Amino acid sequence: MTEKEKMLAHVLYDANYDKQLIEERTACKLLCQTYNQLPVDDFEQRSKVIHQILGKCGQSVNIEPGFWCDYGWNIEVGECFYANHGLVILDEGRVTFGNHVFIGPSCGFYTARHPMDVQRRDKGLEYALDITVEDHVWIGAGVHVLAGVTIGEGSIIGAGSVVTKDIPAYCVAAGNPCRVIRQIQPFLKTRRLLLRPWEDNDAYSLFTYAKDPSVGPIAGWPPHQNLDESKEIIRTVFHKEETYAICLKEENIPIGAIDLKMFGNSDLAQNEKECELGYWLGKPYWGQGLVPEAAMELLRHAFIDLGMEKVWCGYYDGNIKSKRVQEKCGFIYQWTSYDVEVPLMHETRTGHVSRLTRKEWFQKGNIDR
């Protein structure tokens, strides 16, 4: 085996004195030097050079100057990738970044490991282990990620952390060594959609659709009057557990909302194994089957991930679109209630209630994917 083949096989190899590896590292660092010295407003040339450096690279990649790596061809970067100044990647092992990864300044990813005994270490021997950063990860300033680590999808790594072991998906982790502090609500995906937690900066998108009088009133809430009202709704109503923004995958901008109201927050759920499904969608996106698509994923999440036994759903008289969504998802009509109080609209209405059990959901051919 050549020293390069040993390196890629994760066994001890000569890192310091092998001619081929020295030449490849030198060529890469010359490209990095060229990249770092380009005018910051020469976007076309910066894109061209970064694509020369990296082995596999999405189109929407922005790495600020001050970037260094060892080989480049051993780095894979997905779409919507951003790294601030001072990124260092020692890519003796494979380094893979997913889509929508954001990295703060002065961060490092180091795949190289060295022998504990001084004799082999002094000979320039080392070995390498791969690093993987999955989709939708945010890494704070001054984070150092060591060899063999995987950072799971949707996780956040606090500034100054030293990541020595795998970090699971959808959690906040920080420290030296980096440890999980708390879990965060996961992202859910369908063919066309991303269902994710609401963020404060989603207020403009929310107001864009929630101010439409054809959207809220039929679902039992008044149109939003201003941007401040939308901000308050995000801070209060939309920060509850199992509440998601409906986003088109390619844009990641909210166009509606969908949630599971758990026992204690629902008038229909009768115990902790039951919940209630709710949803609305901006008018420009009606008639495209987006709500049934989102609802089917949330039902999978409810029955498989959360272990629910029953999911309830309702609609007010005249809301034919909501009725059709429930029918498409397999809900079964249960009863009609008259003179139902609609507090936010200061009126009473006729409401229809349907239900879907875990058993019924499975009987319709749904399986955990």
Buried (B, 14 or more C-beta within 10 A) or exposed (E): EEBBEBBBEBEBBBBEEBEEBEEBBEEBBEBBEEBBEBEEEEEEEBBEBBBEBBBEBBEEBEBBBBBBBBBBBBBBBBBBBBBBBBBBBBBBBBBBBBBBBBBBBBBBBBBBBBBEEEEEEEBEBBBBBBBBBBBBBBBBBBBBBBBBBBBBBBBBBBBBBBBBEEBBBBBBBBBEEBBEEEEBBBBBBBEBBBBBBBEEEBBEBBBBBBBBEEBBBBBBBEBBEEBEBBBBBBEEEBBEEBBBBBBBEEEBEBBBBBBBBBBEBBEBBEEEEBBBBBBBBBBEBBEEEBBBBBBBBBBBBBBBEBEBBBBBBBBBBEBEBBBEBBEBBBBEEEEEEEEBEBEEBEEEBEBBBBBBBBEBBEEEEBEEE
